[in-house]
Amino acid sequence: MLNTENIQSLIDSGEGYNVEFKVRVPSKVRELTEEICAFANADGGYLLIGVDDNGQISGTGLENDKRSAIQGSISEISPTLHCELYAVNIEDKTVWVIDVPSGKDKPYIFSGSIFVREGANSQKLRTVEEMRSFFQECNKIFFDAIPCPWFNIYADADEQAIKDFRMEAQLSSSTANKQIFENLELFTDKGIAKNGAAMFFGKQPERKFPHAVTRCVLFKGTTKVYIIDDKTFAGPLYQQYLQAMAWLESKLQVAYKIEGPGPRDEIWEIPLTVFKEAIINALSHRDYYEQGATITIEMFDDRVEVSNPGGLLPIVAKDFGHKSMTRNPLIFGLFTRMHLVERVASGIPRMQEAMKEANLPEPEFHTDGIFTVVFKRQNTNSANHDIVNDIVNDIVNENEQAIINLLTATPGSNASEISKHLNKSLRTTMRYIKTLQDQGLIEFRGAPKNGGYFLKIKQK
């Protein structure tokens, strides 16, 4: 049974893959049972009754008839599932806890359907075919839930990965790491860390999971013949996301609209938000059982492709863009807690809308075997490219734009580093740098020997 301190810690961590808040018992008790069934089909979890969605403790009473109704409804789950129901006093208020174990006899069925946990939400699988296909595709064992005996999270965790998670998840600094790890259900019933914990928080997880990396390749032209740049990013999954985004930003074209004092408006040839969605989707949903392929981001003159091993699960393929199901619920839940996933099944529509708003073709999706999303780049003859150039007050040439892109990704670069990046002589590079300085777009900071160049907000 959880004590007061444990419950308070769960509340401080917020709702997620393993925790659900309810202000009171809903009028239809079956709604609770659906959540319970979903937890049992995942890694277990806690339903806290008497807590609102914002984590405020209101407290609630639970009369005998309500408790009997809950127990009676749980008994309708098949096969039999044993849950604990008990009360805990916090701040002179009563919070009721339904403690749901991770079921050993999955799948669990309630009212003829399976309910599964997807991030901080529960979803219903409606047909026998969907149920059979889902558990067959996932081998009945999620890769990120498999015990990882070589990983000791207290000794082998990447400190920066933990700091990043705490900050993005907005966790209280007073909550100990140990308590957070337990709340996130990063361990099996035997206390062994799971694969998902190692990939998300481990130092150099690629040593044991060499396929769990992100490869970024820049090609010359529109075919895979000439490679200009080839980088493979490893480490904790969130770090891979950040590195992949930085790589993309260093390669994509960006223009600047500067109107008076204040931050400049960046106008990217493809909206960055679509890449954020695509990369998080790839890291969360890829088939980690497939060890012969990696997540790849490939950039060509006319397009950018983001691919990850594993096609769509059958139940998702039937309603693509509207229904979501992940092969890695623990990893997906961690990204959800970091607010990198807004709501279930919303990523595809957001990518489509962002491309539409930028007057670009909607993304193309290829879903067989390897899931690939294709984003079309602008070309010099496109109307959208002309519009962007028209609204930019300070037009720079291709090489000067490349310097701005570099300083966006790596501020403080010196002239030699910029020259190497452009593949131009130092004398030619200094001419571009001077032009940008004269336009008020960049500035030099620091001592002459060890200083570097930085973007500058232009004042009018």
N, C-alpha and C positions, 0 to 999 in steps of 0.2 A: 504494500500500500504506500502511496505517496504521502509525504508529510507536508506541513504548511510551507516549508522552505522550497521543496520540490515544486509544489503547485505554483508558488509565486514566480519561480524561475521560468516555468513553462509559459506563464502569462506574459512575463517580460519579453520572452523570445517571440511571442506572437503566433498567430495561426500558421500552419504549414502542412507539410506532408503527413506529419504524425500527430497533429494537434488541431482540434476544432472547438470553437467557442459557441455556446448557446446561452442566450439570456434566460430562457426558460424552456421547459419541455414543450415542444410544439403541440398544437391541438391534435395533429395526426402523428401518433407515436411512431408509426412506420417510417417517418422521415429520419428519426434517430437511428432506427434499425438499418436503414440503407447506408448511413454513414458507418455504422458498426461493421456491416458486411464488407464495405470498401476497405476499412482498416484491416480486417482479417485477411482479405485477399492481397494485402500489401505487407508491410512490416509491423503491423499493429499500431496502436496509438491511443490517444486519450480524448474523450469528449468531456469538456468542462462546462457544466450547466450552472449558470449564475454569473457569467462573464460575457460582456458585449463584444462586438467585432473590433472595438478599439482597445480591448484589454482592460476595460474598466470593470471592477468587481461590483456587481449589484447584489449578488446573493439571491438565493431562491429557496423556497420550501419544496419538499417532495413528499406528499402524503402517501400513505400505504397503498391507496388504490392506483396512484401514478406509478409507484415502484413496481407494483404487480403487473401493470400494463406494459411497462418496459421489459420486465423479465419475460412476460408472456410473448411479446413480440420477438425478442431475441431467440426464444425457443423455436420460432418458425424458420430460423436459418438452418440450412442443411448443407453438410453434415453438422452435427451438434457442436455448438461453440459455447465455451464457458467464459463469461466476462464477470469482472468484479464491479459492483456498484456500491459506493460508500460516500460519506460526507466528510468534508474538511472545513474547519473554521479558519477564516482569514479576515483580519481587520473586523472582527465581530460580525462577520457575515458568513453565510453557509454556501460553500461551493460543492456541488455534487460531481463526483468523478465516475465515469464509465471507463474502466481500464480494459482495453481490447488487446488480446494477444495476437501475434502473427500466426495465422492458422497453419497447422501442420498438414491439413488435408484439403488444400486448395484444389479446385475452386469452390468457394462457398456461395450458395444460392439462396436468395430471399425472394419470395413471391415469383418464382420461375425465372429470375434474372440474376446475373452476376453484376455486382457493383465494384468498381475499381477506383483506386486513388490516383488522381492526376494532379500533381502539385498540391495546392491547397484546396482542391475540389474533388468531388466524387462524381463518377460517370456510370451510366447504366449500359450494359451490353444486352441487347434486346433479344437476340436470337441464339439458338443452339449453335449455329454455324459461326457466329461471331465469337461465342465463348470458346468453342473448340479451336478456332483459328488463332485467337489471341494467345492462349496458353501453349499451343503448339509452336507458334512463332517464338515465344519467349522461353521455350524449353522448360516451362513451369518454374524456372529459376531466373530471376533477373541477374544479369551479369554484375551489376553494381551492388548486389546484395550478397554475393558469394563471399565466404570468409577469406580474409587475406592475412594469413598467420605471420608473414614476414614483416608486416607493417605495425609498428608501435606508435600510435599517434602522439603519445606523450614524449617520445624521444626522437621520432623521425619526421615530425610535422614541419612544414615550411612556415616560419613565423610570419612572414609577409602575407602568406595566403590566409592565415587566421586573422591578421589585422584587417586585410581587405574585406573578408567576410563579415567581421564584426561591424565595420564601418558601414558597408553597403546594406547590411541587414538592420542597421540602426539598433544594435544591441547595447544594453546597459553595460558600462564599464565595470560595474560592481558584480556582474555575473561571471563566475569563474569559467575558464575554458572547459574544465572537466564537466561542469554542469551543462554547458552548451552542447558538448559532444553527446552527452547522454540524452538530452532533449531532442537532438537531431536523429537519434536512433542510428548512430554510426557503428554500433556494435551488434554482433549476433547475440543470441540468448546465452552463449557460453563466454561472452566478453571479448570476442575476437573482432577486430576491426574489419569492415567490409571493403570490397574492391573500390566502391564509390568514394569511401573516405580517403583511401590511398591516392586515387586519381585527383581528387579535389583539393586535398590538403598536404599530400606527401612531397618530400624533396625528391626531385628527379624520378617521378613515377615511371618514366619511360624506360628505366632500367629493367623493370619487371613487365611493363606494358609497352613494348617498343612500337606497337601500332597505334597507341593513343597519343598521337601527335598531329600537328596541323602543318601541312606543306603549302607554301605559297610560291607560285611560279609565274614569271612574266615572260611572255613569248613575243617575238617580233613577228608582225603580220597577223594573219588570222588562222594559222595552222600550228601544230605542235612540232615545228621543225627547228627553229632557232630559239634557244633559251637565252634571255638577257639576264634574268635574275632568278635565283632558286634558293629559298630559305625554308628551313624546317624548324618550327617552334615547338618546344617541349615544355615540361614543367607542369604545375597545377593547372587545371582546366581554365580557371578564370584568367590566369596569366597568359595562356594561349590565346584567349579571346582578345586581351589587350594588345598583344604583340601582332596578331593578325590584323586588327583594326589599324594599328600604327603603320604596318606595311602597306595596307591599302591606301591610307591617306598620303603616304609618300609617293605613290604611283599615280593616283588619280589626279585629274586636272581640277584646279580650284581657282575661282576668280573672286575678287573682293569688291564689295560695294561700300564705299566710304562716304558717309553723309554727316559732316559735322563731328563734334567730339563724341567720344563713346566708342564702344566695341564696333569693329567692322563686321559686316555681314558676309559670311562665307557662302559662296554659291558653287557647290560641287557638281561635277558633270553627272554623277549619279548620287542621289541622296544617301548620306551615310547610314541613315536609319534602316535601310533595307539590308545592309550588310550586318548590322547589329542583330537583326532578327535572324538572318540566314546562318550566321556563325553560331549563335546560341542554340538555334534549332539543331545544327549539325552536332555540336558537342553533347547535347541532351539526348538526341534520338538515334544516334548512329548505332550500328550493330557492333558492339565491342567483342562479340564472339568471333566475328570475322577478323582474323589477324593478318590477312594478306593485303589489306588496303588501309589507307589513312584518309582523314579529312583533307581535301585539297581545295585551294583557291587558285584559279587559273585566270590570268588576265591576258586578253588578246587586244588587238587594235580596235576591234568592233564590239567586244563583249567581255563580261566577267562571269565566270562560272564557279559556283560553290557546290561541292559534292561531298557526300558522306556515304560510307558503306551501309547497305541495307535499304531496300525499297520500303514502300508503305506497308504497314500492317493491313491485312484484308479489311478489317472493320473501319479503318481510316480511309482506305482507297474508295470505299463505297460512297463516302460523303466528304471528299477531300476539300479542305478549306473551311469546313464547318465542324468536323469532329477531330479531336486530338487524342492520341494514345502514345505513350512513350515506352521504349524498351528499358529505360533507366530511370525509374521513378525517384530514386534517391538523389541522383544528380540533378534531375529536373526540379525536384523540390528545393535543392540548395540554391539553384539559380533563381527560383521563384522568390525565395526569402531575400535574395539580394536585389529584388525588384527589377530584374532583367527580363522577366516574363510577366506581362501585365495580366492576362487572363487566358484561360485555356482556349485553344483553337482560334486565337485572334491574330497570330503572326502572319499567316498568308494574306488575309484581307488588308492588314496594315502595309505589307510590302506592295500589294497591288495599288492601294490608294496613294502611297508615297510616289510611286513611279508615274501614276496618272497626274498627280499635282505638278510634277516636274516636266510634264508634256513629253514623257518618254513612253516607249512601249511597255505594256505590262510584262512582268517577269514570266519566263517560260519554265514549266516544271516537267522534269522527266523522272518517273517514279519507279521504274523497273530495275531491281537489283541494286543499282547505285542511285540514290536520290540526288538529283541535280537541279539547281535553280540557276537560270541564265538571265543576266541583266544586260540589256543592250546599251552600248556606249554611244555618246554623241559623235557625230563626224563633222568635219569642217563645213559641210554643205547643209547641215540640218538647220531647220528654222529655230530650234531651241538653242543651238549654239550661238546663232546670231542674236537672239534675245538676250542671252547672258552677257555677251560682249557689249551690247548696247547699253545695258544698265550699269556696267562697271565704269567708274569714273577714271580709274588709272589702269590703262591697258598695258600689260607687260608682254614681252615676247616669250617664246617657249623656254629658253634657257633661264630667263629671269623668273618665270613662273616656277621652274624646277627648283630654283634657289628658295623661293617662298615655301614650296612644298617641303623641302628639306628642313627649313628652319621651323616649320610647323611641327614636324615630327621630332627633330633633334635640335632644339634651340641651343645657341652657344657654339655652333660649329664654326671653326676657323676657316680662313681662306683656302688653306691646303686641302682640308676635308671637302669643302664645297667644290674645289677644282677637280678632285678625284671623283666626286659624285657626278659632275657634269661631263667628265672625260674631256675636259678642255684645259688648255694651258693656263698657268697661274695669271699671266698677263691678261688673257681674254676674260678669265673669271673676274679679275679685279675691275674690268670695265663694266661688266654686268652689275657687280656689287655697287659700284659708284652710281650707276643709273638708279638703282633701287634706293640708295641713300638720298640722292637728290630729290627723288619723288616722296621721300619721307616714309617709305614703307619698311625699311630696316635700319638698324643702328648698331654700332660697335660698342660693346661694354667690356670693361676690365682693362688690365695692363696690356701693353702692346705685344708682349711675348706670350701671354697665356689667355688673352681675352677671346671673345668670339662675337658672332653676329646674332641679333635677335629681331623678331618682328616688332614693329613700332606702330602704334595707333596714330594715324595721321590727323592732325588738327587743321580745321579750315577757318 
